Amino acid sequence: MPVLKSRLQHYPMKNALFSGERTALVAVTQGRVLEICCETDKNLPYYSPWVTDLTIVCLAGAPASSRLRTSDRGLPVEVIYAGADAAALPFENSRFDWVVSTLTLCRMKDLDATLAEVRRVLKPSGAFLFLEHGRSADLAMSRWQRRLHNLWLNVGQCELDCEIDRRICGAGFRIETLKRYEFGQPKFLSSMYRGSARPA
């Protein structure tokens, strides 16, 4: 198990090869942005100059702690450490122009509740941007993902085979754009969902 964990620290989603995927996702953002993440600095360099303020809810660190910082471009950033729970976001309704999630939905304790909160804090004209891995469109690979599901919850601490688009739609969104593709290795982690959704 420790050897497998060590090797997976170097798979493409963890390194610079993934920067182009992050850029393609967040470069369109502007105004007030909320990001839900597990690593606070991964997307920070790729936000557009038209973002006026950024709030990051990080699913790590001490619950309910927060801090203020400024990015290298002078962008004001508030980081809130949610302690692995984003099912009750501490913001008023319709606060954000954009909500962003990258490689995070698979780690949610209550994904449906979190997505409902994302919809609540988005403006009616806002958009949810997501870049996630999940269930493969290839039937043979999706069967392998189901077999590995419980093991990977212990090793990788995330859900291998989440149907990202279905879960987002189930939370009251309509998918506006969606790109499905394979990225990197191992194959059971390489089925990607990149897209945008708006409140239905």
Buried (B, 14 or more C-beta within 10 A) or exposed (E): EEEEEEEBEEBBBBEEEBEEBBBBBBEEBEBBBBBBBBBBEBBBEBBEEEBEEBBBBBBEBEEEEBEEEEBEEEBEBBBBBBBBBBBEBEBEEBBBBBBBBBBBBBBBEEBEBBBBBBBBBBBEEBBBBBBBBBBBEEEEBBEBBEEBBEEBEEBBEBBBBBEBBEBBBEBBBEBEEBEBEBBBEEEBBBBBBBBBBBBE
